[in-house]
Amino acid sequence: MTSTINLAPTEEVGRVEATEKRRVHRRGVVEYAAWMVCVLVGVGVAYTLVTNENYQWGVVAQYFTAPTVLKGLVLTLVLTAMTMFFGTILGLVIAILRVSKVRPVMLLASGYITFFRGTPVLVQLIFWFNIAALYPNIRIGIPFTDVSRALDINALMSATTAAIVGLSLNVAAYLAEIIRGGFASVDKGQLEAADSLGMSGRTKLWRIIIPQSMPSVVPAVGNQVIGMFKETSLVSVLGVAELLQSVQLIYARTYQTIPLLIVACLWYLLMTVALSYPQSLIEKKYSRSRSRVATGVGQPQIPLDATLGSEAR
């Protein structure tokens, strides 16, 4: 008969969780006072929203689903998706270079991160929009041959292109640090085990480091997506007809500034809540996986005779 060693105290963990659920939260005077203050503040805000006619809620309802506003919202979502796509790819590359043992490569990645994190994103957007002042034409081709093609940067770098380039390069610097932090969270024992198996650096990166860093990286990237959705409002200075620029074009014609800004705020708020829900699900998923690893729940059982046999050998 083969006996086994249980690596996870499942019953004990279950008793602890049941005890945590049975705990009763006792409310004190401070909590009741805090609830009263919150209710009073909420009632006051609701009262002024209803009674102040300057909010012009009829105008808000009129323009909330206006075609111009919806087109701006769609463009905002497209900008967010494209920026995060290119930024994630570039950020992963920079993070890999950042942890490289080749010092010039590591310094180059560090310089990139320092520059794009140390300068305002608005300044970067304006810079890329006016990059043709520095390089009006760029010739791309094969060195030492006549095979080349000239590119007109002034025609190529439109407002939308400058917005995607500027936001992608900026968010890549932040994502690189997020991914690098995820790399650092991988247990060193896993890396030593990979080295003992003779894995190459590339195999170790794609099979060990990247998969095991996902629990730390994915929730932070989710926060970055929400931040980028709101950060796209900065491209309105370039004339890109995203959500903010769309409402600005309307109130420049109708002079109904406050109601149109409320429309933009409501759409930003609704989309932020919509993006926060899947992010919370992802965070719960990875938090459960971390707790299982920490407590040993769900870990496999090793046959005792197999363990003794390996020790004897």
Residue frames relative to the residue before (quaternion, step in Angstrom):
aa qw qx qy qz dx dy dz
M 1.0000 0.0000 0.0000 0.0000 0.00 0.00 0.00
T 0.2948 -0.7656 0.5518 0.1501 3.55 -0.97 0.87
S 0.1861 -0.7732 0.5981 0.0986 3.56 -0.72 1.08
T 0.2605 -0.7789 0.5563 0.1266 3.54 -1.19 0.53
I 0.3516 -0.6833 0.5971 0.2301 3.49 -1.37 0.42
N 0.2898 -0.7535 0.5648 0.1714 3.59 -0.68 1.05
L 0.2771 -0.7914 0.5242 0.1485 3.55 -0.53 1.16
A 0.7617 0.3240 -0.1800 0.5314 3.60 1.17 -0.43
P 0.3209 -0.7346 0.5623 0.2029 3.62 -0.77 0.99
T 0.1221 -0.8545 0.5012 0.0609 3.55 0.47 1.23
E 0.6698 0.5075 -0.3141 0.4419 3.58 0.87 -0.93
E 0.6521 0.5145 -0.3209 0.4550 3.56 0.97 -0.84
V 0.6380 0.5191 -0.3270 0.4654 3.58 0.99 -0.82
G 0.6453 0.5263 -0.3202 0.4518 3.59 1.02 -0.81
R 0.6487 0.5087 -0.3221 0.4654 3.58 1.00 -0.78
V 0.6421 0.5210 -0.3271 0.4574 3.59 1.01 -0.81
E 0.6585 0.5016 -0.3141 0.4649 3.60 0.95 -0.86
A 0.6450 0.5113 -0.3286 0.4632 3.61 0.99 -0.78
T 0.6366 0.5236 -0.3285 0.4613 3.59 1.03 -0.74
E 0.6391 0.5267 -0.3265 0.4556 3.57 1.03 -0.84
K 0.6624 0.5112 -0.3112 0.4506 3.59 0.99 -0.79
R 0.6857 0.5003 -0.2924 0.4404 3.60 1.04 -0.70
R 0.5065 0.6583 -0.4302 0.3536 3.58 1.20 -0.25
V 0.2553 -0.7712 0.5721 0.1128 3.55 -0.95 0.97
H 0.3305 -0.7420 0.5539 0.1827 3.53 -0.86 1.04
R 0.2107 -0.7826 0.5783 0.0932 3.57 -0.70 1.12
R 0.2841 -0.7704 0.5527 0.1421 3.54 -0.71 1.13
G 0.2392 -0.7781 0.5689 0.1171 3.52 -0.99 0.90
V 0.7378 -0.3999 0.3042 0.4507 3.53 -1.35 -0.06
V 0.6343 0.5464 -0.3380 0.4300 3.58 0.98 -0.82
E 0.6658 0.5006 -0.3116 0.4573 3.58 0.94 -0.84
Y 0.6427 0.5060 -0.3285 0.4723 3.59 0.96 -0.77
A 0.6429 0.5102 -0.3222 0.4717 3.60 1.00 -0.78
A 0.6432 0.5196 -0.3215 0.4615 3.58 1.01 -0.79
W 0.6307 0.5222 -0.3281 0.4710 3.58 1.04 -0.79
M 0.6494 0.5220 -0.3190 0.4517 3.58 0.95 -0.83
V 0.6525 0.5052 -0.3152 0.4686 3.58 0.95 -0.86
C 0.6574 0.5144 -0.3132 0.4528 3.59 0.94 -0.88
V 0.6468 0.5121 -0.3197 0.4661 3.59 0.99 -0.81
L 0.6615 0.5048 -0.3123 0.4584 3.58 0.93 -0.88
V 0.6487 0.5047 -0.3186 0.4722 3.59 0.97 -0.82
G 0.6573 0.5180 -0.3094 0.4516 3.58 0.97 -0.87
V 0.6548 0.5017 -0.3093 0.4731 3.57 0.98 -0.84
G 0.6517 0.5195 -0.3194 0.4511 3.58 0.98 -0.82
V 0.6593 0.4938 -0.3119 0.4735 3.59 0.94 -0.85
A 0.6533 0.5101 -0.3161 0.4616 3.60 0.94 -0.86
Y 0.6400 0.5396 -0.3256 0.4396 3.60 0.99 -0.81
T 0.7042 0.4514 -0.2827 0.4695 3.57 0.87 -0.92
L 0.6148 0.5434 -0.3540 0.4489 3.59 1.10 -0.56
V 0.6992 0.4647 -0.2646 0.4745 3.57 1.05 -0.77
T 0.7658 0.4133 -0.2092 0.4459 3.58 0.87 -0.94
N 0.6442 0.5197 -0.3370 0.4488 3.62 1.10 -0.50
E 0.3048 -0.7964 0.5003 0.1504 3.57 -0.39 1.24
N 0.5540 0.6364 -0.3922 0.3665 3.60 1.21 -0.35
Y 0.5494 0.5991 -0.4056 0.4179 3.60 1.23 -0.24
Q 0.1659 -0.8362 0.5071 0.1267 3.60 1.19 -0.55
W 0.0093 -0.8504 0.5255 -0.0254 3.55 0.67 1.12
G 0.5695 0.5777 -0.3909 0.4349 3.59 1.15 -0.42
V 0.6504 0.4944 -0.3060 0.4888 3.57 1.03 -0.80
V 0.6121 0.5461 -0.3449 0.4562 3.59 1.05 -0.76
A 0.6754 0.4808 -0.2913 0.4772 3.59 0.92 -0.90
Q 0.6335 0.5530 -0.3353 0.4248 3.58 1.03 -0.72
Y 0.7892 0.3308 -0.1564 0.4932 3.57 0.89 -0.96
F 0.4406 0.7207 -0.4584 0.2762 3.61 1.21 -0.14
T 0.7894 0.2088 -0.1150 0.5658 3.60 1.00 -0.76
A 0.2499 0.7768 -0.5349 0.2194 3.58 1.10 0.64
P 0.5989 -0.5975 0.3848 0.3691 3.64 -0.98 0.73
T 0.6444 0.5261 -0.3324 0.4443 3.60 0.97 -0.78
V 0.6611 0.5001 -0.3003 0.4719 3.57 0.99 -0.85
L 0.6664 0.4982 -0.3071 0.4619 3.59 0.93 -0.85
K 0.6252 0.5179 -0.3426 0.4727 3.60 1.03 -0.69
G 0.6462 0.5117 -0.3136 0.4714 3.57 1.03 -0.78
L 0.6312 0.5275 -0.3256 0.4661 3.57 1.06 -0.76
V 0.6478 0.5101 -0.3191 0.4672 3.60 0.95 -0.86
L 0.6573 0.5008 -0.3126 0.4685 3.59 0.93 -0.85
T 0.6159 0.5405 -0.3411 0.4607 3.60 1.06 -0.70
L 0.6628 0.4908 -0.3000 0.4794 3.59 0.96 -0.86
V 0.6418 0.5137 -0.3260 0.4668 3.60 1.00 -0.78
L 0.6439 0.5153 -0.3176 0.4679 3.58 0.95 -0.84
T 0.6478 0.5180 -0.3165 0.4603 3.58 0.96 -0.85
A 0.6800 0.4930 -0.2954 0.4553 3.59 0.87 -0.97
M 0.6911 0.4741 -0.2906 0.4617 3.60 0.83 -0.93
T 0.6472 0.5229 -0.3217 0.4518 3.56 0.98 -0.82
M 0.6862 0.4680 -0.2903 0.4752 3.59 0.90 -0.88
F 0.6137 0.5471 -0.3547 0.4451 3.61 1.05 -0.66
F 0.7247 0.4107 -0.2460 0.4956 3.59 0.72 -1.06
G 0.6504 0.5296 -0.3239 0.4376 3.59 1.00 -0.77
T 0.6473 0.5181 -0.3244 0.4553 3.59 1.03 -0.75
I 0.6474 0.5068 -0.3212 0.4699 3.58 0.94 -0.85
L 0.6924 0.4612 -0.2806 0.4788 3.58 0.84 -0.98
G 0.6434 0.5299 -0.3286 0.4441 3.60 0.99 -0.76
L 0.6286 0.5241 -0.3361 0.4660 3.59 1.05 -0.73
V 0.6472 0.5110 -0.3182 0.4676 3.58 0.97 -0.85
I 0.6775 0.4853 -0.2974 0.4658 3.59 0.88 -0.92
A 0.6317 0.5253 -0.3399 0.4578 3.60 1.01 -0.73
I 0.6393 0.5102 -0.3257 0.4742 3.60 1.01 -0.77
L 0.6601 0.4867 -0.3045 0.4844 3.58 1.00 -0.81
R 0.6269 0.5660 -0.3335 0.4188 3.57 1.07 -0.76
V 0.7410 0.3686 -0.2201 0.5163 3.61 1.03 -0.70
S 0.3942 0.7279 -0.4761 0.2967 3.58 1.26 0.20
K 0.4544 -0.6835 0.5058 0.2655 3.55 -1.16 0.64
V 0.5502 0.5671 -0.4013 0.4632 3.57 1.30 -0.09
R 0.4053 -0.7824 0.4138 0.2289 3.55 -0.27 1.27
P 0.6542 0.4977 -0.3576 0.4432 3.71 0.80 -0.74
V 0.6430 0.5119 -0.3239 0.4687 3.59 1.02 -0.78
M 0.6577 0.5101 -0.3077 0.4611 3.56 0.96 -0.87
L 0.6582 0.4988 -0.3095 0.4714 3.60 0.99 -0.80
L 0.6213 0.5375 -0.3422 0.4562 3.60 1.04 -0.71
A 0.6684 0.4812 -0.2974 0.4830 3.60 0.94 -0.88
S 0.6420 0.5205 -0.3245 0.4599 3.59 0.99 -0.78
G 0.6436 0.5224 -0.3188 0.4596 3.58 1.04 -0.78
Y 0.6204 0.5358 -0.3328 0.4661 3.57 1.04 -0.77
I 0.6793 0.4903 -0.2922 0.4612 3.58 0.83 -1.01
T 0.6579 0.5201 -0.3113 0.4469 3.58 0.93 -0.90
F 0.6780 0.5004 -0.3045 0.4441 3.59 0.89 -0.90
F 0.7568 0.4085 -0.2366 0.4521 3.58 0.68 -1.05
R 0.6577 0.4567 -0.3260 0.5026 3.60 1.17 -0.32
G 0.7053 0.4922 -0.2593 0.4393 3.58 1.17 -0.51
T 0.7081 0.3832 -0.2588 0.5336 3.58 1.26 -0.10
P 0.5662 -0.6211 0.4071 0.3576 3.63 -0.99 0.72
V 0.5253 -0.6512 0.4492 0.3133 3.54 -0.99 0.83
L 0.5990 0.5592 -0.3670 0.4402 3.61 1.08 -0.58
V 0.6436 0.5044 -0.3161 0.4811 3.58 1.00 -0.81
Q 0.6382 0.5262 -0.3258 0.4579 3.59 1.00 -0.77
L 0.6463 0.5193 -0.3247 0.4552 3.58 0.95 -0.81
I 0.6679 0.4835 -0.3013 0.4789 3.58 0.90 -0.89
F 0.6206 0.5478 -0.3398 0.4464 3.59 1.04 -0.76
W 0.6977 0.4595 -0.2838 0.4707 3.59 0.81 -0.96
F 0.6213 0.5405 -0.3487 0.4475 3.60 1.06 -0.61
N 0.7553 0.3299 -0.1763 0.5381 3.58 1.17 -0.63
I 0.2891 0.7930 -0.4975 0.2003 3.59 1.19 0.40
A 0.5702 0.6079 -0.3838 0.3975 3.63 1.15 -0.49
A 0.5628 0.5886 -0.3973 0.4231 3.60 1.19 -0.36
L 0.6934 0.4264 -0.2665 0.5161 3.60 1.19 -0.53
Y 0.8015 0.0867 -0.0050 0.5916 3.56 0.90 -0.96
P 0.1397 -0.8291 0.5352 0.0813 3.61 0.15 1.21
N 0.7901 0.0826 -0.0340 0.6065 3.56 1.13 -0.66
I 0.0828 -0.7683 0.6336 0.0380 3.55 -1.06 0.81
R 0.2161 -0.7759 0.5838 0.1021 3.53 -0.87 1.02
I 0.1063 -0.7940 0.5985 0.0075 3.55 -0.72 1.17
G 0.2908 0.7589 -0.5405 0.2177 3.57 -0.82 0.98
I 0.6323 -0.4982 0.4238 0.4151 3.53 -1.34 -0.27
P 0.4701 -0.6968 0.4554 0.2933 3.62 -0.69 1.03
F 0.8438 0.1799 -0.1718 0.4756 3.54 -1.25 0.74
T 0.6577 0.4160 -0.3311 0.5336 3.57 1.19 0.57
D 0.5400 -0.6157 0.4663 0.3344 3.54 -1.34 0.12
V 0.4946 0.6513 -0.4278 0.3849 3.58 1.31 0.10
S 0.3399 0.7215 -0.5323 0.2838 3.57 -0.32 1.24
R 0.1415 -0.7711 0.6151 0.0833 3.51 -1.33 0.32
A 0.3318 -0.7492 0.5449 0.1778 3.57 -0.89 0.95
L 0.1801 -0.7774 0.5980 0.0755 3.55 -1.02 0.90
D 0.3257 -0.7240 0.5794 0.1845 3.54 -0.91 0.96
I 0.2922 -0.7986 0.5023 0.1565 3.58 -0.19 1.29
N 0.6130 0.5634 -0.3570 0.4235 3.59 1.04 -0.68
A 0.6987 0.4280 -0.2669 0.5074 3.59 1.04 -0.72
L 0.6628 0.5285 -0.3065 0.4329 3.58 1.08 -0.72
M 0.7438 0.3968 -0.2161 0.4925 3.58 0.91 -0.95
S 0.0302 -0.8001 0.5979 -0.0396 3.56 0.17 1.31
A 0.7088 -0.4430 0.3173 0.4480 3.57 -1.28 0.07
T 0.6719 0.4886 -0.3027 0.4672 3.59 0.93 -0.86
T 0.6462 0.5140 -0.3186 0.4655 3.58 0.98 -0.83
A 0.6508 0.5061 -0.3159 0.4696 3.58 0.95 -0.85
A 0.6309 0.5302 -0.3358 0.4562 3.59 1.05 -0.73
I 0.6766 0.4823 -0.2991 0.4692 3.60 0.88 -0.90
V 0.6627 0.5028 -0.3104 0.4601 3.60 0.92 -0.89
G 0.6995 0.4867 -0.2844 0.4392 3.56 0.80 -1.01
L 0.6919 0.4633 -0.2862 0.4741 3.59 0.87 -0.90
S 0.6416 0.5290 -0.3320 0.4452 3.61 0.98 -0.77
L 0.6758 0.4840 -0.2998 0.4681 3.58 0.88 -0.91
N 0.6643 0.5067 -0.3124 0.4521 3.58 1.01 -0.76
V 0.7052 0.4516 -0.2821 0.4680 3.59 0.80 -0.96
A 0.5697 0.5977 -0.3886 0.4088 3.61 1.14 -0.51
A 0.6245 0.5379 -0.3458 0.4484 3.59 1.05 -0.69
Y 0.6810 0.4690 -0.2907 0.4814 3.60 0.96 -0.81
L 0.6563 0.5007 -0.3155 0.4679 3.58 0.98 -0.79
A 0.5977 0.5642 -0.3653 0.4371 3.59 1.08 -0.62
E 0.6722 0.4747 -0.2951 0.4855 3.58 0.98 -0.79
I 0.6131 0.5334 -0.3470 0.4681 3.59 1.08 -0.67
I 0.6835 0.4752 -0.2836 0.4760 3.57 0.88 -0.95
R 0.6333 0.5249 -0.3376 0.4577 3.59 0.99 -0.75
G 0.6330 0.5136 -0.3276 0.4777 3.57 1.07 -0.71
G 0.6247 0.5235 -0.3324 0.4745 3.57 1.11 -0.67
F 0.6177 0.5329 -0.3415 0.4667 3.58 1.04 -0.74
A 0.6766 0.5049 -0.2947 0.4477 3.58 0.96 -0.89
S 0.6396 0.5468 -0.3315 0.4266 3.62 1.17 -0.47
V 0.5191 0.6347 -0.4239 0.3848 3.60 1.23 -0.22
D 0.5167 -0.6617 0.4517 0.3018 3.56 -0.87 1.00
K 0.4962 -0.6767 0.4599 0.2904 3.56 -0.90 0.93
G 0.5785 0.5902 -0.3787 0.4166 3.56 1.15 -0.54
Q 0.6166 0.5402 -0.3407 0.4604 3.56 1.11 -0.67
L 0.6615 0.4989 -0.3035 0.4706 3.56 0.99 -0.81
E 0.6446 0.5089 -0.3202 0.4723 3.57 1.02 -0.78
A 0.6343 0.5172 -0.3313 0.4694 3.58 1.04 -0.74
A 0.6434 0.5123 -0.3239 0.4676 3.59 1.01 -0.76
D 0.6443 0.5096 -0.3218 0.4708 3.58 1.03 -0.77
S 0.6568 0.5143 -0.3171 0.4511 3.58 1.01 -0.80
L 0.6660 0.4787 -0.2982 0.4883 3.59 1.19 -0.51
G 0.5089 -0.6833 0.3976 0.3407 3.56 1.28 -0.02
M 0.3092 0.7624 -0.5171 0.2363 3.59 1.12 0.52
S 0.4541 -0.6581 0.5268 0.2885 3.53 -1.11 0.70
G 0.6781 -0.4964 0.3424 0.4201 3.58 -1.24 0.30
R 0.6585 0.5077 -0.3143 0.4580 3.59 1.00 -0.80
T 0.6604 0.4973 -0.3093 0.4701 3.58 0.96 -0.87
K 0.6487 0.5174 -0.3160 0.4600 3.56 0.96 -0.84
L 0.6367 0.5365 -0.3266 0.4473 3.58 1.05 -0.74
W 0.7714 0.3855 -0.1941 0.4676 3.59 0.77 -1.08
R 0.7259 0.4270 -0.2479 0.4789 3.61 1.12 -0.54
I 0.7857 0.3088 -0.1445 0.5161 3.60 1.05 -0.73
I 0.7664 0.4251 -0.2371 0.4191 3.57 0.48 -1.25
I 0.7187 0.4560 -0.2736 0.4480 3.61 0.66 -1.07
P 0.6828 0.4737 -0.3313 0.4468 3.69 0.75 -0.84
Q 0.7270 0.4411 -0.2623 0.4561 3.60 0.90 -0.86
S 0.6322 0.5139 -0.3474 0.4642 3.60 1.21 -0.20
M 0.4610 0.7204 -0.4280 0.2921 3.61 1.23 -0.26
P 0.6364 0.5330 -0.3661 0.4207 3.70 0.86 -0.72
S 0.6985 0.4384 -0.2745 0.4946 3.60 1.11 -0.57
V 0.7003 0.5023 -0.2666 0.4316 3.56 1.06 -0.77
V 0.6715 0.5575 -0.3217 0.3670 3.58 0.78 -1.05
P 0.6784 0.4712 -0.3366 0.4521 3.71 0.74 -0.79
A 0.6540 0.5070 -0.3200 0.4612 3.59 1.00 -0.76
V 0.6296 0.5130 -0.3341 0.4785 3.58 1.05 -0.70
G 0.6056 0.5521 -0.3536 0.4509 3.59 1.07 -0.66
N 0.6395 0.5045 -0.3196 0.4841 3.58 1.00 -0.77
Q 0.6443 0.5292 -0.3168 0.4522 3.56 1.05 -0.79
V 0.6123 0.5446 -0.3501 0.4538 3.60 1.07 -0.68
I 0.6619 0.4933 -0.3060 0.4742 3.58 0.92 -0.89
G 0.6552 0.5084 -0.3124 0.4634 3.57 0.98 -0.82
M 0.6592 0.5067 -0.3141 0.4583 3.57 1.00 -0.79
F 0.5928 0.5680 -0.3689 0.4357 3.60 1.05 -0.69
K 0.7077 0.4254 -0.2592 0.5011 3.59 0.95 -0.82
E 0.6386 0.5528 -0.3239 0.4263 3.59 1.10 -0.66
T 0.5424 0.6240 -0.4048 0.3907 3.59 1.19 -0.36
S 0.5189 0.6402 -0.4221 0.3777 3.59 1.19 -0.30
L 0.5754 0.6059 -0.3803 0.3965 3.60 1.19 -0.44
V 0.6250 0.5618 -0.3573 0.4076 3.60 1.07 -0.58
S 0.4482 0.6815 -0.4631 0.3466 3.60 1.22 -0.01
V 0.5995 0.5669 -0.3661 0.4304 3.61 1.15 -0.53
L 0.6571 0.4924 -0.3086 0.4800 3.59 1.22 -0.37
G 0.5463 -0.6301 0.3901 0.3904 3.56 1.26 -0.18
V 0.4072 0.6921 -0.4919 0.3365 3.58 1.22 0.35
A 0.3811 -0.7655 0.4795 0.1971 3.57 -0.72 1.09
E 0.1745 0.7676 -0.5914 0.1752 3.58 0.57 1.15
L 0.8162 -0.3040 0.1589 0.4649 3.58 -1.27 -0.15
L 0.7024 0.4593 -0.2833 0.4642 3.60 0.75 -0.99
Q 0.6592 0.5038 -0.3139 0.4615 3.57 0.92 -0.87
S 0.6179 0.5581 -0.3436 0.4344 3.59 1.06 -0.71
V 0.7003 0.4337 -0.2817 0.4920 3.60 0.87 -0.88
Q 0.6005 0.5541 -0.3669 0.4446 3.60 1.11 -0.53
L 0.6384 0.5205 -0.3249 0.4648 3.56 1.04 -0.77
I 0.6570 0.5080 -0.3161 0.4587 3.59 1.05 -0.71
Y 0.7432 0.3994 -0.2608 0.4691 3.61 0.74 -0.95
A 0.5354 0.5765 -0.4274 0.4454 3.60 1.22 -0.11
R 0.6951 0.4456 -0.2572 0.5020 3.57 1.21 -0.52
T 0.7810 0.3436 -0.1666 0.4942 3.60 0.98 -0.86
Y 0.3324 -0.7689 0.4747 0.2701 3.61 1.30 -0.33
Q 0.4946 0.6175 -0.4494 0.4150 3.61 1.16 0.56
T 0.0769 -0.8741 0.4790 0.0241 3.53 0.65 1.22
I 0.7125 0.4830 -0.2781 0.4263 3.57 0.67 -1.10
P 0.6831 0.4749 -0.3260 0.4489 3.66 0.74 -0.82
L 0.6671 0.4950 -0.3122 0.4609 3.59 0.98 -0.77
L 0.6265 0.5081 -0.3396 0.4838 3.60 1.06 -0.63
I 0.6082 0.5339 -0.3496 0.4721 3.59 1.10 -0.64
V 0.6093 0.5464 -0.3465 0.4584 3.59 1.05 -0.77
A 0.6670 0.4917 -0.3018 0.4715 3.59 0.90 -0.92
C 0.6562 0.5158 -0.3147 0.4520 3.59 0.91 -0.90
L 0.6548 0.5158 -0.3206 0.4498 3.60 0.93 -0.84
W 0.6657 0.4870 -0.3147 0.4698 3.59 0.96 -0.81
Y 0.6309 0.5158 -0.3359 0.4723 3.59 0.99 -0.77
L 0.6611 0.5110 -0.3053 0.4567 3.57 0.96 -0.87
L 0.6727 0.5011 -0.3010 0.4536 3.59 0.86 -0.93
M 0.6928 0.4644 -0.2878 0.4707 3.59 0.88 -0.86
T 0.6102 0.5375 -0.3535 0.4624 3.59 1.10 -0.60
V 0.6455 0.4990 -0.3159 0.4843 3.58 1.01 -0.82
A 0.6494 0.5210 -0.3169 0.4543 3.58 0.99 -0.85
L 0.6860 0.4572 -0.2838 0.4897 3.60 1.01 -0.73
S 0.6253 0.5588 -0.3445 0.4220 3.59 1.11 -0.59
Y 0.6049 0.5880 -0.3689 0.3903 3.61 1.05 -0.64
P 0.7001 0.4164 -0.3079 0.4916 3.68 0.69 -0.83
Q 0.5976 0.5575 -0.3735 0.4389 3.58 1.09 -0.59
S 0.6539 0.5058 -0.3204 0.4625 3.61 0.97 -0.82
L 0.6287 0.5273 -0.3370 0.4617 3.60 1.05 -0.71
I 0.6526 0.5078 -0.3111 0.4686 3.56 0.99 -0.83
E 0.6501 0.5137 -0.3180 0.4609 3.58 0.97 -0.85
K 0.6463 0.5093 -0.3266 0.4651 3.61 0.99 -0.80
K 0.6335 0.5430 -0.3292 0.4421 3.57 1.00 -0.84
Y 0.7278 0.4234 -0.2504 0.4779 3.56 0.82 -0.97
S 0.6050 0.5354 -0.3714 0.4575 3.61 1.10 -0.51
R 0.6380 0.5104 -0.3304 0.4725 3.62 1.07 -0.70
S 0.6525 0.5072 -0.3249 0.4598 3.57 0.98 -0.79
R 0.6379 0.5190 -0.3317 0.4623 3.59 1.04 -0.71
S 0.6684 0.4957 -0.3130 0.4578 3.59 0.93 -0.88
R 0.6313 0.5264 -0.3434 0.4544 3.59 1.05 -0.66
V 0.6465 0.5042 -0.3203 0.4746 3.55 1.03 -0.78
A 0.6691 0.5133 -0.3067 0.4414 3.57 0.99 -0.87
T 0.7612 0.3719 -0.2053 0.4899 3.61 0.94 -0.84
G 0.4873 -0.6800 0.4250 0.3457 3.56 1.25 -0.30
V 0.4109 0.7109 -0.4824 0.3050 3.60 1.25 0.16
G 0.8071 0.2531 -0.1990 0.4948 3.53 -0.95 0.90
Q 0.4800 0.6623 -0.4493 0.3592 3.59 1.25 0.13
P 0.5439 -0.6404 0.4274 0.3339 3.60 -1.05 0.69
Q 0.4250 -0.6798 0.5415 0.2531 3.52 -1.32 0.40
I 0.2701 -0.7666 0.5671 0.1332 3.55 -0.91 0.97
P 0.4651 -0.6775 0.4843 0.3002 3.62 -0.77 0.94
L 0.5026 -0.6807 0.4509 0.2840 3.54 -0.91 0.99
D 0.6787 0.4844 -0.3181 0.4511 3.58 0.88 -0.85
A 0.6155 0.5301 -0.3549 0.4628 3.56 1.11 -0.58
T 0.6387 0.5207 -0.3257 0.4635 3.57 1.05 -0.77
L 0.6777 0.4827 -0.2929 0.4710 3.57 0.92 -0.94
G 0.6376 0.5351 -0.3318 0.4439 3.53 1.04 -0.76
S 0.6620 0.4951 -0.3169 0.4649 3.58 0.98 -0.77
E 0.6331 0.5115 -0.3407 0.4705 3.59 1.08 -0.67
A 0.6447 0.5210 -0.3356 0.4476 3.57 1.01 -0.79
R 0.6572 0.4920 -0.3201 0.4728 3.56 1.01 -0.76
